[in-house]
């Protein structure tokens, strides 16, 4: 012990002896590695949303309508890419019939683009999405008519584009990722449920009680 303490004192009192040059870098490497090991798992969780937490997520859809998860609606948000639009359609088909035409409930699809687009490219992509929205409005209108819901289905389909990741980041998604996600928010923005994939009809119905 005495020799050890003498060696430490020697490192403190001398100016970078050969022993200090060997010991100090190794000590720094050890603590840096240990700190990285502890901090990296936590870093992966930064921004992730938690069930029961309250989140104010705001954005504007392709029709210029402003939306927020804290504006008094029960909101289903589907975060998807253009390639996974069939999954988004499946989620819409699984929304309980009791929610159809009910202004207290709404479903919003966020179409995110991982690759960068020019201004012209964004306009073309948005025009294509508008075409898809009109197709989905016709499908939803058929459901409305079958349930004798006197409502214009096109007014109940909300789609927003996310070219820069600004909306995705509000939903806890890292830049550049392309996970398919579904969120259910309560009227005041509380997160009721979330899935990384298409939820079952019963799961969705339970969350939308």
N, C-alpha and C positions, 0 to 999 in steps of 0.2 A: 504493500500500500504506500509506503513511504517513497519507494522508487517511482511508483506511478504518479504521485502528487508532485514529486520533484520534476518529472518529465513534463507535466502540464505547466508547472511554473516556468520551466525552461522555455516552453513554447510561447508563453505569454511575455517573457522578459527579453527573449532574443528576437532578432529581426529575421524571420523566415529561414530558420535552420533547415537542413535537408529533411529532418524528421518531420517538422511542421509542414513542409511542402507536400509530404506524402500523406500525413494524417488529415489535414484540414480538407483537401478536396474530397477524400473518401467519406469524411463525415458529412460534408455538404451533399454529396451524391446520395448518401443513405437517407438523409432527411428530405431531400427533394423527391426521391422515389416514394418514400412513405407518405408525404403530403399529397403527391399526385394520386396514389392509390386510394387515399381517403376522399379526395375532392372530386375525382372523376365521376363516380356513381351519382353524387349529389348534382353535378353539373348536368347530367342527362335528364334530371327531373325538373330543372328550372323551366318555368312556363307551363308545365303540365297542369291541367285543370283537375280539381278534386270534387267528387260527388258531395253535395251539400254546400259547396262554396258559391258565392254570388259573383257573377261576372257581367259587366256591361260591355257587350260586344256590339259595335255599331258599324254600319256600312250602307251603301246605296246600291240598289239593284239596277238591272239593265234598262228599266223603265223610268229611272230617276227617283224611285220611291226610297225614302230613308227608313231604315229598320234598326231596332235595338232590342236586345234580349231583356231589357228592363222597361218596355213600354206597355206592359199589361197583358200580353198574349202568352199562351203556352206555345212554345216554338220548337219545332223539330228542325234542326240544321243538318243538312247532309253535305259533307265536304268530299268532293270527288274530283276526278280528272275527266277530260273528254272521252278517254278510252273506257271509262267505267260507268257510262251513263245508264247501262242496263241495271246496274246495282241500285242506282238512285231511283230508277223506275220501280224496282221491286220494293224499296222502302215505301214509296208513295202508295203502291198497291196494298201494302200491309197496314196503312193507317186505318184505324177503326172506322166503321161506317158512321158511328155516332159523331165523329168529328167532321164529317163532310158538310161543307157549307156553314159550319159553325164559326162565326167570326172570332170566337175566343181562342181558336186553334189555327195554326198556320204551319206550313212547311216551306222552308227556304233552302234552295240548293246553291251551294257555293262551288263554282267550277274553277279550279285552280290550274294554272299553267306553270309547269316546272321550268320549261325553257323560256328564254327571253324572246319577246316579240317587239317588232317595230310598231310605230303608230299605225301604219297601214295594216300590218299583220293583226293587230288588236281589233281593228274595225272589221276585218274579214271574219275573224273568230267570233266576234260578238254577233255579226249578222247570221252566221251559221247557227249559233245558239238560239237566236230569236226564232229561227225556222223550227228548231227542235221544240221550243217552248210552245209554239202554235200547234204542233202535232200533239204534244202532251195535253194541251188545253182541250183538244177534241176528244181525247180519251177520257179525261176527267168529266167533260160535259156529258158524256154518255152515262157515266156513273151517277151524275146529278139527276139526269132525266129519269134514270131507272128508279131512283129514290124519291122522285118528284120534288127535288130541291130547286126552287125557283131562284137560280143564281147564275151569273156569268162566270164560268170556270176560269176564263183567262185572267180575271181579276184576282183569282186565288192562287195563281202560280207565280212564285217569286224566285228569280234566279239572279245571282250576282257573279261577276267574274273577278278573279283574283290573279292578276298578272304579276304583281310584285311581292306577293306573300304577306301583305299587310293584314288581310282578314285571317289567313291561316295562323299567323303568329298570335292573334288575339285568342285563338282557339287552342293555343298551346302546342302548335305544330312547328317543328324546326324548319328552317329555311332549306328548300331543296327536297324535302321529303314528299312522298306522294301516297301516303296511307289513306285508305278509304275510311272515313269516320262518320259516325252519327251521334248527335247530341240532342238531348231534350232539356230545355230550360223552362222553369216555371215563370209565372207572371212577373216576378220581381228580379229575374235573372239568376235564380238559384239553379244549379246544375242538378237535375234529377237523375239522369242516366247518360251513359256514353258507351259506344261500342267501336271497336276497330274492325269493322265488317258489317254485314247486313244483319240486323237483329231479327229474331223470330217475331211472328205476328203477336204471340202472347206476351213476349217481352215488351214490345212496343205498346201494346194495349195497357199493360200494367203501368208503364211510365206515364201514359197519357190519361190516367184516371183523374 
